[in-house]
Amino acid sequence: MASVTDFKQYLSKKIPEKKKEHWVIYNYLNCFCDAGEQLSLDVFTELYKKVLLFPYWQTRLPSLQQVLKEELTAFGKFYYSSQLLHLENLVSTDQWQLITIQKQSDLIHLVDDFLQSNISKGDRVHVLPLDKERVLGLILRSNKNLDVLSFSPLAIMNQGKLEPLSPLSELYYSDQYELRPVYRQILEDGNLNFIHFSMKGPVATGYQCQGFCFQQQGHFKKNLKEVESLFCLLKQIESQFIQSKSDPHYKQLIQALHNHYRQILTAALTPHNRLETEQLLSQATKALKDLYPQDRLLFLLTANIDFHFRKKEHETKGTVNTLR
């Protein structure tokens, strides 16, 4: 049977034509599908659901569907004619109605029903708000692994059945709430840009997938904490289901603040510890703003260190002025 890779190679010859339809099909197969995955109706149904997240394709889906049908027919004719005949009759989207769910409570119920219908025995589902529009679906697997999916308010009505569009973020955690290695992780940034990455130890390898044609750019291979945009987005999502006290990054930051608080109370202010204090305060302030905005302990430690730091700076300047 023809694979995603086979069809991608065929499409790559069409890319110079610069048709957006060719670009989005090729990039979708490249970004969201496994290389060895077989071509199937499900692959292209999921393509339609993903592109419908974008206003550009919401009015141009028939054009995309027509181009895809033509290319599959040509691909099958010259390469896999006997194996691809069933793909010529692609799933029709003519009857699809794109609906925006107005109430978040309705979206929560819709996503919950959708996830409940797709889980295995022993799995549990919990859906909660993520922001004003998006919701987060948590699937606790029977083996204690955790799948974390986010959804927009967009849904499809098809033959009387309503279901949410394709997930925005798709994250896979171990029973220790660590991102599982090897898995393709997808994190949406709130503006329909997707970060694709995988983990090997503390190192994240991936790229950004931007725009309505899923253009790849910004490849990286770094310690996860060094990919600042990715790290902050992850922590914002993880704060919904991981208590800060069990978060290794949070514990390290709190310990560093405790140690520095004792130091700033007892040690003289020097150029070295002045720089160290400024860097730690900057890190803590950013964590309060972006990662743990409701954490009282982090707020108090940051405020106390800042107060005593400013006080010592003032005292040091006063001593210098007196000596002069």
TIDOKOL-373003 format. One line per 2 residues: number of its first residue (from 1); their letters; for each residue x, y, z of C-alpha. Coordinates in steps of 0.1 Angstrom, whole numbers. Example, Ala and Ser with C-alpha at 12.3 -4.5 7.8 and 13.67 -1.06 7.14 Angstrom:
// residues 2
1 = as = 123 -45 78; 137 -11 71
This chain:
// residues 324
1 = ma = 0 0 0; 12 35 -8
3 = sv = 26 54 22; 26 91 32
5 = td = 62 93 21; 54 80 -14
7 = fk = 27 106 -18; 50 134 -4
9 = qy = 77 125 -29; 51 127 -57
11 = ls = 38 161 -44; 73 175 -41
13 = kk = 74 177 -79; 43 199 -78
15 = ip = 57 224 -52; 74 246 -78
17 = ek = 39 255 -91; 35 274 -59
19 = kk = -1 265 -54; -11 269 -18
21 = eh = -32 237 -20; -1 217 -29
23 = wv = 19 234 -2; -6 228 26
25 = iy = -11 191 16; 26 185 14
27 = ny = 34 203 47; 6 186 65
29 = ln = 18 152 55; 53 162 65
31 = cf = 45 177 98; 15 158 112
33 = cd = 19 123 98; 44 95 104
35 = ag = 66 88 74; 56 52 71
37 = eq = 19 58 77; -3 44 50
39 = ls = -24 67 29; -60 64 40
41 = ld = -93 83 40; -86 91 77
43 = vf = -54 109 68; -72 133 45
45 = te = -102 137 68; -79 149 95
47 = ly = -62 172 70; -95 189 64
49 = kk = -102 192 101; -68 208 107
51 = vl = -70 233 79; -105 244 89
53 = lf = -89 260 120; -78 288 96
55 = py = -102 313 81; -83 311 48
57 = wq = -93 275 42; -128 278 56
59 = tr = -138 295 24; -115 275 1
61 = lp = -120 240 13; -137 229 -20
63 = sl = -106 240 -40; -83 221 -17
65 = qq = -105 190 -19; -105 192 -57
67 = vl = -67 195 -60; -62 167 -36
69 = ke = -86 144 -55; -69 153 -88
71 = el = -34 145 -74; -45 113 -58
73 = ta = -60 101 -90; -29 110 -110
75 = fg = -7 94 -83; -27 63 -83
77 = kf = -28 61 -121; 9 61 -125
79 = yy = 21 45 -93; -4 25 -73
81 = ss = -35 22 -95; -49 -10 -80
83 = ql = -43 1 -44; -56 37 -45
85 = lh = -89 34 -63; -108 37 -30
87 = le = -91 71 -23; -106 87 -55
89 = nl = -139 89 -37; -126 112 -9
91 = vs = -148 119 21; -171 148 10
93 = td = -171 179 31; -202 193 13
95 = qw = -224 185 42; -201 198 69
97 = ql = -212 228 88; -185 247 107
99 = it = -199 259 140; -183 281 167
101 = iq = -194 270 202; -204 302 220
103 = kq = -205 290 256; -174 274 271
105 = sd = -195 251 293; -210 237 261
107 = li = -175 232 246; -164 214 277
109 = hl = -194 190 274; -187 185 237
111 = vd = -151 177 242; -158 154 271
113 = df = -183 134 251; -159 132 221
115 = lq = -130 120 243; -152 96 262
117 = sn = -162 80 230; -126 74 219
119 = is = -110 60 251; -103 24 262
121 = kg = -115 6 292; -99 19 324
123 = dr = -91 53 309; -105 84 326
125 = vh = -113 118 311; -114 153 326
127 = vl = -120 185 307; -114 220 320
129 = pl = -110 256 308; -76 266 295
131 = dk = -83 302 286; -113 323 275
133 = er = -118 302 244; -98 270 246
135 = vl = -104 240 268; -80 213 279
137 = gl = -88 176 277; -69 152 300
139 = il = -70 115 294; -55 95 323
141 = rs = -47 61 307; -51 29 326
143 = nk = -13 26 328; -12 60 344
145 = nl = 2 78 314; -14 111 306
147 = dv = -25 125 272; -32 163 272
149 = ls = -51 178 243; -64 213 238
151 = fs = -93 224 216; -106 256 201
153 = pl = -144 265 200; -147 253 164
155 = ai = -167 222 157; -182 204 127
157 = mn = -218 194 123; -221 164 99
159 = qg = -252 144 94; -266 155 127
161 = kl = -234 147 147; -214 175 163
163 = ep = -177 170 171; -148 193 179
165 = ls = -122 201 152; -87 185 154
167 = pl = -69 191 187; -46 221 188
169 = se = -20 208 212; -12 171 217
171 = ly = 11 163 246; 20 129 260
173 = ys = 33 124 295; 45 95 315
175 = dq = 31 84 349; 57 107 365
177 = ye = 43 137 345; 74 139 323
179 = lr = 71 143 285; 74 109 270
181 = pv = 105 104 248; 103 96 211
183 = yr = 66 108 209; 59 137 186
185 = qi = 47 164 209; 26 193 194
187 = le = 21 226 212; -1 254 198
189 = dg = 9 289 209; -26 305 210
191 = nl = -22 320 175; -25 288 155
193 = nf = 12 284 152; 24 249 162
195 = ih = 56 238 178; 65 202 169
197 = fs = 92 186 191; 104 154 208
199 = mk = 123 149 239; 155 129 246
201 = gp = 165 135 282; 164 172 288
203 = va = 170 180 251; 141 191 229
205 = tg = 144 188 192; 119 203 168
207 = yq = 107 232 148; 79 258 144
209 = cq = 50 251 120; 35 285 111
211 = gf = 7 299 90; -22 284 71
213 = cf = 2 263 50; 21 249 80
215 = qq = 54 263 69; 84 248 88
217 = qg = 109 272 103; 129 279 135
219 = hf = 145 244 139; 161 238 173
221 = kk = 179 212 193; 185 226 228
223 = nl = 178 220 265; 141 225 269
225 = ke = 146 254 293; 166 272 266
227 = ve = 137 272 242; 120 299 262
229 = sl = 88 303 242; 82 265 243
231 = fc = 91 262 279; 68 290 290
233 = ll = 39 276 270; 44 241 285
235 = kq = 45 254 320; 13 274 315
237 = ie = -5 242 303; 11 220 330
239 = sq = 0 244 357; -36 233 350
241 = fi = -29 197 361; 5 196 379
243 = qs = 8 212 413; 36 237 414
245 = ks = 51 220 446; 57 188 426
247 = dp = 72 207 395; 110 203 395
249 = hy = 115 237 379; 94 253 406
251 = kq = 112 235 434; 146 245 420
253 = li = 136 281 418; 121 282 453
255 = qa = 153 266 468; 174 292 449
257 = lh = 153 320 463; 155 306 499
259 = nh = 193 303 497; 196 338 482
261 = yr = 173 353 508; 196 341 536
263 = qi = 226 354 517; 213 389 511
265 = lt = 203 393 548; 238 384 561
267 = aa = 264 392 533; 277 425 521
269 = lt = 266 437 487; 293 431 461
271 = ph = 293 434 423; 291 396 420
273 = nr = 261 391 443; 245 422 429
275 = le = 245 407 395; 234 373 409
277 = te = 205 390 427; 193 409 396
279 = ql = 194 377 375; 175 357 401
281 = ls = 149 385 406; 144 387 368
283 = qa = 139 349 366; 115 349 396
285 = tk = 95 379 383; 91 362 349
287 = al = 80 330 366; 54 349 386
289 = kd = 41 366 354; 41 336 330
291 = ly = 43 304 349; 30 306 385
293 = pq = 9 338 387; -11 327 418
295 = dr = 18 313 438; 20 331 472
297 = ll = 53 317 483; 70 327 451
299 = fl = 55 362 454; 66 367 490
301 = lt = 102 354 484; 106 376 454
303 = an = 92 407 471; 113 402 502
305 = id = 145 397 483; 137 428 462
307 = fh = 130 449 493; 163 439 511
309 = fr = 183 442 479; 171 478 472
311 = kk = 177 486 509; 213 474 507
313 = eh = 219 492 475; 206 524 491
315 = et = 228 519 522; 258 512 500
317 = kg = 253 544 480; 249 563 512
319 = tv = 282 550 526; 300 559 494
321 = nt = 286 594 495; 296 598 531
323 = lr = 332 587 524; 334 613 496
